[in-house]
Amino acid sequence: MLSPQNAPVVEATLPVVGAAVGDITARFYERLFEAHPELLRDLFNRGNQANGTQRQALAGSIAAFATALVAHPEQRPDAMLARIAHKHASLGVAPEQYPVVHEHLFAAIVEVLGEAVTPEVAAAWDEVYWLMANALIALEKGLYTGAGTGPEALWRPYTVVARLLETDDVATFLVRPADGGPLPATTPGQYVSVQVELPDGAHQIRQYSLSGQPDGALQFSVKRVAGTPDGEVSNHLHAHVGAGATLLLSPPFGDVTLAEGDGPVLLASAGIGCTPMIGMLSHLAAAGSTRRVISVHGDRDQLAHAFRADLQQLTAKLADAEAHVFYEQPAGEWPAERTGLVDLAGVEVPAGTTAYLCGPLPFLRSVRGQLIAAGVRPADVHYEVFGPDLWLGAEA
């Protein structure tokens, strides 16, 4: 909660800061990487930095957090903070890094806004920053404790015991702890971070959803991404990592996980967004769930559809399940009503449905809107997006 003396200052200056926050975050990252180039090399995603999405996500989260503090001073936007905390924990972000961010972020604010940053304004936004930072530090501490680790001991070697080709561009990796120890506990919908050393010596990190529940192993799937640096990790895994290789993995994290219960579930995905959904479906099938389960997937065509056979087989194992697949450019004969983008008009969505979505932002927005129009409560629509969350704060 903002202090009484700073709340009106933040409210009055929020339009100015919000309008400039994109320039502020751009300058922040420039300053940060000039002072700490190792952070770009070994922590931050170079692809997201190159295409600007990380700057957009940071700007959005700051603006959304400050807006929430002003609009609902008695509440904290925990849903938004949890999303960030899980991602930070999967990267090994440590409490001592927050003062470093503070130093360069506030220097960037002064550079961009100049004389508008009076001592009163600086003090008010300093409070906003530390409210957000301290909340994240506390949440991340809890996540590390729950995972039995800490930022200094996050990475664990795993041996690749199998590699399976799902499509021409999607490979599944099955891994076991190299030390022979037990697997970490997992929850359907979670992801692991994978750290690889690239030819230039950088240690880049990417997150991959757990895509199944094989006995004695973790399973994640990787889609090859075009371009550098966008696809440098996925291409490295496809080109250089096979059975017998060693990979460094974080424990599983992620805030979009399958909730227990008896109510109906809808799993909607597009493209490689099928990975966490197939993980949830695998869990439901393995548990012999009697819940009503509706799977909806959209893809380019049959050849691009990873886990196509698994979707059919797992659906068949469940007592009350159905699957609806849409192809934009289907190969061969395909029903006209399921050609094109995902359309839920022909899908009966039961009352009390909890929905889980994963895919590109246009898909998420479209399907979320369709579900709400069908009577699903906004609070019961949960989404996972790969990469920086440019929708972050929309539900705060």
N, C-alpha and C positions, 0 to 999 in steps of 0.2 A: 504494500500500500504506500502510495506517495505521501510524503509529509505535507501538512496543510500549507506550509509556506512555498513549497515547490510545485504543488499540483496546478495552481493557476498559471504559473510560468510555463510549465510544459504544455498546458492546454493552449495558451496564447501563441506559443512558438511552434507548435506541432505543424501547422500548415507550411511554415517556412522551412523547417528541417525536413519535413516530408517531401517537399518539392525538390530539395537539394540532395536527398539521401543517396540517390544514384551516383552523383558526382563525389559525394563524401566517401562512399564505399570504394569507388574506383581509386581515389587517391589514397585511401587507407591501405589497400592491398599493394599499391606501388611502394608506399613507405615501408610497410611490413616486410616485403620481400627484398627491398634494398638493404634493410638492417639485418634480416634473417633469411638469407637465400636458401638455407637448409630446410626451411618450412615448405617452400614450393617444391624442392627436390624430393623430400621424404615424407611429407604429411598431406599437403593440399593436392587435390586432383588437378593436374596440369591441363587436362582437357576442359574441365569446367572453368578454369581460369582463362583459358584461351578464348572460349566462346562467350564468356561473360555471364554465364548462368549463376555462378557462385556469387558474384557481386549482386545480381538481382535478388537472389535468395536472402542474402544478408540484409540488404536494404528493406526487403519486405518484412523480414522478421523483426527488425528494429522498429519500423513504423507500426507494425501490427501490435507489438508489445506495448509501445507507448500509447497507442490509441486505446488499447484495452484498459490500461491503467487509468486513463482519463474517463473513459465511458463507464467503467465498472470498478471504481476504486476499492470496493470491498472484496473483489475477487482477483485471482491470479489466473492467467490463461495457461493452465497446466497442460491442456492437450497439445498446444503449440510447443511448450517447453519440453514435454516428454519426447516429441518427435526429434527435436534438436539434441537432447541429452543422449538418446539411444545412438544417434549417429556419432556424436562426440566420443562416447564410450567405445564404440567399435573402431575408432581411430587411435585411441589411447590419449585423448586430450587430458591434460593434467591441470590442477588448480593454479599452478605457478604460471601458466600461459595466459591467464586472464589479465593480469596487470600489463603484460606485453601488448595484448590487443588494445587495452584501454589507452596506453600511451600513444599508439599510432592512430587509433580511431579519433581521439580527441584532438590530436595535432591536425588531422585531416579536416575535422569540423571547423577548426579555427582558420585553416587555409582557405576553405571554400566559403565560409560565411563571414569571415573577417570581423569587422567592428560590431556586427550584430551579436557576436558572442560576448556579452557583458559578463562580469563575474556572477551576476544573479542567474543568467541563462546557463552558464557553464556549471554552476552548482546544481541546478535543477536537472540537467541532462546527465550529470555525473551520478546523481541518485538513480535515474532510470537505468543507467548502465549497470550499476552494482546491484540493483534489485534483480535484474535479469541474470547477471553473472553469478551472483551468490545462489540464486535458485537453481541454476544449471549445475553449479559445483555440488550442491547438496544432492540433486537428483543423480548425477553421475557417480557420486560416492556410493549411493545405494545400489546402482547398477553394477559397479565393480564388486561390491561386497557380495551381491547375489550371484555373481559369476565366479566368485572365489579368486579374484585376481585384482590387479591394479594397473594403472597406466605404465608402470615400470616393468611389468611382467605380463603384458597383454598377449604377446605373440608366442604361439606353440607350434612346433614342427609337426606336420602331418605327412604321411606317405600316401601317394596316389596309388590305390590298389586296382583301379580300373578307370578307363575312359571310354565313354560311349558316344557315338555320333547320332544325335537326334535328327538333325537336318544338315544340309550343306554348311550352315552357318552357326549351328548350335551344338555344343559338346557338353556332356555331363561328366563330372569328375566325382568319383567315390574315393574318400580319403579316410585314413585311420591314424590315430595318434602315433607318432614315430617312437614314443617312449613306451608304447604298449599299455599305457594307462587307460582309464575309462573314458568314454566319450562324455562331453558335457551334456547337461540336460538341454533339451530343445522344446520349443513350442511351435506348432504349425503356423507359418507365416513369417518366422524370423529369417534373418540373413546372417552371413558371416563376412568379415572383411578378409581379403586375401592380399598379402603383401608380396610383391615380386621385385627382384633386382633387374633393371633394364640395362641394355648395353652401355648407356652413358653413365652408369653407376647410380642412378636415381633409384630409390626404393618407393615405388608408387603403390597405392592402396586403392582397391575397389571393393564394393559390397556386392554379394551375390546371394539371392534367396535360396534357402534350402528347398529342394524340389522333389523330395521324397523321403522315405523312411526305411532305407535298407538296414538289415541286421548288422550291427557291429561297425557301422561306417556313417559318416556324414556325406550327404549328396548335394552338390550345387551345380547349376548349369550356366553356361557362358555363351552369349551370342557375340559372334565376331562383329566388331564395329569398324566401319571404314574411317580412314583418316588418322593423322597424327597431329596432336597428342590424344585426340578423342579416343581412339581405339588401341592405344599402345599396350595396355594391359591385356585386353581381351585377345588381341592378335598375338601377344607373347604367349599366352596360355594355349592358344590354338596351335601355334607353330612349334613350341618348345617343350610342352609339358605333357607327359604321358605316364603310363604305369611305371612305378618305381621312382618317380621324381619326388622331391620333397618340397612342400609348400608351407609357408607360415600363415596361420589362420588365427583370427580372434575368436573368442567365445561367441556364441550366437546372441544377437541383440535384435531389437525391432519392437515397435509399439503397436503394429497392426497384426494382431494374432487372433487365432480362432478361439472364441469364447465357448466355454462349456455350456451345456443346456440342452433343452429338448425342442426349442423353437425352430422354425424353418430357416434355412440358410441359402443365400444366393451368392455364388462365386462368379464374378464377371471379369474377364481379362481380354486384352488385345495384344497380339504379337508375343514378345518374350515376357510380357506380364503374366503369362500362364504359369511361370515357375512357382511363385508362392501359392497360387490357387491349386496347382496339382499337388503341392505339399499338403495343403489342407485337405484336399480330397483323399489323398493317400491315408492320412490320419483317420478320417471318418470311416473309410473302408476297412482299415485294419482294426478299428474299434467295433466294427459291426453296428455302426450307428443306425438307428431307426428314424432319425430326423428327416424331414423333407429337405432334400438337397437339389438345388437348381444350379447347373453350371451353364454359363454363357461365354462363348469365346468368339472373337473376331480376328481374322488373319487375311493375308494377301491371297493365298491359295492353299491347296492341300499339301504341297511340297514344303511350304514355309511354316507349316503348323507343327511346332515341336510338341511332343507328348500327345499326338493325335490318337494313337492306339491306346495309350494309358488312360486318356479321358474316357474312351468307350469301355475299356475293361473295368476301371474303377467304378464307373457309373453302374455298370451291370452288377457289381458286387453289393451295392447298397439296396436296402429294402424299398426305399421310396425316393428315387432319384431320376433326374432327366438331364439331358445335355442338349443345348442349342448352339450350333456352330454356323457362323456367317463368314463367307469368303467374298472379298471384293472382286476378284477375277478368278473364279473357280475353273479348275481344269476338268473338262468333260461335263457330263450331266450333273446338274445341281438344282435343287428347288429354287424357283424364282423368288419366293418369299424370304429366303435366307441368302440372297445374293446382294452384296453391298455392305454397308456399315451395320453395326449391331443395332437392331430395332426390337425393343421389348414389347411392341404392340401385340404380338402373338404369344407372349409368354405370360402365363398366369402367375402373379406374384401374391402369395398368401399373406393374410394379415399377420402381423407380428414378425415379419421377415427381418433378419439381420443380414446386411449385404457387405461383401468385401470386394473391392475393385483394385485392379492393377493394370496400368497401361499408359499410353501417352496422355498428356493433359487434355486434348480435345475429346478423347474417348472418355476420360474420367468425368469431365463436365457434362457431356451428353448423357451418359448412363446414369449419373447421379440425378440429373434433372428428370429423366424418365422414371426413375425409381420413386422420387418424391411425388411426381404426378400420379404414380400408381398407388400412393398411400403409405409408402415407407417413411418412417420418421427420419428427419435429417440426422439425428443423433445415432441412428442405427445404420448409417452408411459410412463405412470405413474405407480409406483408400491408401494404397502404397504407390509411390512414384519413384522410379529409378532416377538417380541424380539429384541435384539440388531441388528442393521443394519450392517451386515458384508459386504454388497455391497456399503456401504456409501462412497461417493466420486467418484464412478465410472462415474457419469454423470457430475461431477463438472467441 
